[in-house]
Amino acid sequence: MKSELTWVEVSRAALKKNIQIFRKSVGKNVIIAPSVKANAYGHGLIETTKTILQAGADWVCVNALFEAGALRNAGVRAPIYIKGYVPHKDLPEAVDRDTDLVVYNKESIQALGRYTNKAKKNARVHIKIETGNNRQGVLLDTLKDFVQTIQKYPYIEITGAATHFADIEDSPDQKYANYQLENFQKGIEILKACGVEPPYLHCANSAATLLYPNTHFTMVRPGIATYGLWPSELIARRVQKKFGIQLTPALSWKTRIAQIKDIPAGSYVGYGCTYKTKRRTRLAILPVGYYDGYDRGLSNKSWAIIRDKKAPVRGRVCMNITMVDVSNIPEARLEDEVILLGRDGKAGMSIDEMAALADTINYEIPTRIRESIPRVIV
Ligand SMILES: *Cc1c(COP(=O)(O)O)cnc(C)c1O
């Protein structure tokens, strides 16, 4: 990685541990289909997917066809569920790529059916049932009609039914999730009345996978927990208390020092002169900025780790550059390795800490790390 200004390291051992935790939670018969959308939550789509499949995941979930295509091109043979929208013109490719598709529009069924009839190829679809998230999905009162539309096309097979929780991470009771679960059951009954009993029934995200066995059905779709992060503090506390489970974060984000210099007391640092040195200050210049995903909201707030010590960010985070204070790290040297996220001995910066400092959720931190930054499995 010597020639890179910045790179991300992903721990194979951590990913493996987290998948093993899912296996313990769901038992051996439930399909584990981790979410690898958003560049595997910033961990790197291809290598992370290969690693979690080796570690015992059965399927993967992506958001879009381009992700499924990239995985197939990289030789991934495992089932891939596309849980976002596929435009009509791309439906043939989705079939040819051997994916499982979420469906909720009649127009998509018609476009898919025209292709499968003509090509005499089978398509596998999972019906997204609207249970209360009011995102993608078919309302219960139109579900029968939707199923009957699909049944007009002999090559389209309904292999799954799915839904997604709106309020399972943040709510201290499971009330809304239970309401959605009841609606999901109703949807499954409607399918049954139409003669459809799909083998793949799924609704569990990370929170549900780890905490609520009654949401597992035949398949689970954990996302953030795959990477060793909790969907919320509430879920972390409950799962730790009830099951003693500890997740292991997989990601470290690193860079190198680009310059070191001593500046006098009373100097301003960076755009807007938002930081004034109180004493003679040793600054390290880091070749990383908000373009790379180092949030501008971290200006004057976060810190990097250099030689196992904290180096606070001084002034505003720039587009490609960030300044940190190494006055207390006299041993710091040009091109020293710097940890932006992760831990080295005692000092560290977790994704959760950074999210709090940037006033956002942990999901946003790794998914915003610029996609073209190299990801290395270690
Ligand atoms: C992102 C996503 C998940 C995973 O959610 P986490 O909270 O990261 O576990 C599961 N299902 C759907 C439909 C999603 O979009």
The ligand as an SDF file (V2000), in Angstrom:
LIG
                    3D

 15 15  0  0  0  0  0  0  0  0999 V2000
  -30.0800   -2.4460    4.2420 C   0  0  0  0  0  0  0  0  0  0  0  0
  -31.1620   -3.4540    4.3770 C   0  0  0  0  0  0  0  0  0  0  0  0
  -31.0440   -4.5040    5.2960 C   0  0  0  0  0  0  0  0  0  0  0  0
  -29.9380   -4.5720    6.3290 C   0  0  0  0  0  0  0  0  0  0  0  0
  -30.1890   -3.6300    7.3430 O   0  0  0  0  0  0  0  0  0  0  0  0
  -29.2000   -3.4800    8.6240 P   0  0  0  0  0  0  0  0  0  0  0  0
  -29.9120   -2.5500    9.5040 O   0  0  0  0  0  0  0  0  0  0  0  0
  -27.9320   -2.9160    8.0890 O   0  0  0  0  0  0  0  0  0  0  0  0
  -29.0470   -4.8270    9.1830 O   0  0  0  0  0  0  0  0  0  0  0  0
  -32.0030   -5.4940    5.2720 C   0  0  0  0  0  0  0  0  0  0  0  0
  -33.0450   -5.4360    4.4130 N   0  0  0  0  0  0  0  0  0  0  0  0
  -33.2100   -4.4180    3.5350 C   0  0  0  0  0  0  0  0  0  0  0  0
  -34.3840   -4.4120    2.6210 C   0  0  0  0  0  0  0  0  0  0  0  0
  -32.2890   -3.3890    3.5060 C   0  0  0  0  0  0  0  0  0  0  0  0
  -32.4600   -2.3930    2.6440 O   0  0  0  0  0  0  0  0  0  0  0  0
  1  2  1  0
  2  3  1  0
  2 14  2  0
  3  4  1  0
  3 10  2  0
  4  5  1  0
  5  6  1  0
  6  7  2  0
  6  8  1  0
  6  9  1  0
 10 11  1  0
 11 12  2  0
 12 13  1  0
 12 14  1  0
 14 15  1  0
M  END
$$$$
